[in-house]
Amino acid sequence: MTYPQYVYVYCSSGAENTLLQQLCQAVRRNRQAVQEIRNTPYRKSLDVERVLLHDLQELGFIHSVTNKKLKAMFRPGVNFEVDFYHPQMQIAVEIEKGEINNVWKNVIKFAESMVIQHGVLLVPIIRHEGTENQSEFYNNTIKKLGNMERVYALMSSLVIVGY
């Protein structure tokens, strides 16, 4: 199995994310740390952000972007934030640890912004819920995000990456 797993949920003609392989390499380089966070209940997505921060900044991403950092990120008065944003490539990255409702919210953030063309959702392959329970979060995310082409048409691509 390739690590990390990824799938385009949406990609308009010829509009693939040009940094996807480098993003996947960053996750792969930090595999042990991100999987430890993923596999530990009550850890936060912010922990994964911290692990990937250096590698993504090296690729040209800005961390924790709001209208305060980038005026045109969202409409005035909108208080959204994206975990990482690459201004030249117009790629936004959101990291999720395990709340499926946040996945929907992240897609809406991508679609709402006039400067995000490519959305990337990093989600756990498996979500650990306490010591005994786990769910296939990556596969469930792909299923949940099906049939939303009208929303996706507001961007060029959306990729789900499982860590």
Sequence and secondary structure as in RCSB ss.txt:
>XXXX:A:sequence
MTYPQYVYVYCSSGAENTLLQQLCQAVRRNRQAVQEIRNTPYRKSLDVERVLLHDLQELGFIHSVTNKKLKAMFR
PGVNFEVDFYHPQMQIAVEIEKGEINNVWKNVIKFAESMVIQHGVLLVPIIRHEGTENQSEFYNNTIKKLGNMER
VYALMSSLVIVGY
>XXXX:A:secstr
  SSEEEEEEE TT   TTHHHHHHHHHHTHHHHHHHHHSTT  HHHHHHHHHHHHHHTT EEEE TTTSTTSS 
TT    EEEEETTTTEEEEE SS HHHHHHHHHHHHH SS  EEEEEE SSEEETTTEEE HHHHHHHHT S HH
HHTTSSEEEEEE 
